[in-house]
């Protein structure tokens, strides 16, 4: 994994966010789903719309169509599906066949999903802000989002947060905090984090290091809202 270079958020209301955000897509091939799922999606059920989007993405019952998937994700997100907002954000961040890259739209969607508890959106938003993909790097806000995701067990956010504490980007440089987050990422299998943890150990006094080790051993992630995540 590469390093990043580059008041708790309040929930934001859904906004116009995609190619069909104002109306329900109505054209739905018969082979994509059962009659019940088709009926639910066409009736506007956001969970059913999300499932239709997944099938367009995976080519299940129909040829793969990222553009059609984006239409259904936009509808699902507008009607309350948080995972759909995250998925649509990732589509706009990268740009795919039929859906041009739109970083501003991706950030809007990530913020919507992250504010509602989607941990992948929290992490991606942190990366976007730290890397400057959405403009000038905003390390301070990136720290906020990486912290929220790291506290919920996202290993890559733990690593990136440690980097920011080690370098003093967006926060006052803090070797002890850097060691702690590198150690937590390493405990979840990140080999590079283990190397960085050992490098940071030389910058932390023995007493503090002993306390940190005990903290890491007893650490547990915050609970994640299952409805907000896939």
Buried (B, 14 or more C-beta within 10 A) or exposed (E): EEBBEBEEBEEEEBBEBBBBBEEBBEEBBEEBBEEEBBEBBBEEBBBBBBBBBBBBBEEBBBEEBBEBBBBBBBBBBBBEBBBBBBBBBBBBBEBBEBBEEBBEBBBBBBBBBBBBBBBBBBBBBBBBBBEBBBEEBBBEBBBBBBBBBBBBBBBBBBBBBBBBBBBEBBBEEBBBBBBBBBBBBBBBEBEBBBEBBEBBBEBBEEEEBEEBBEEBEEEEBEEBEEEBBE
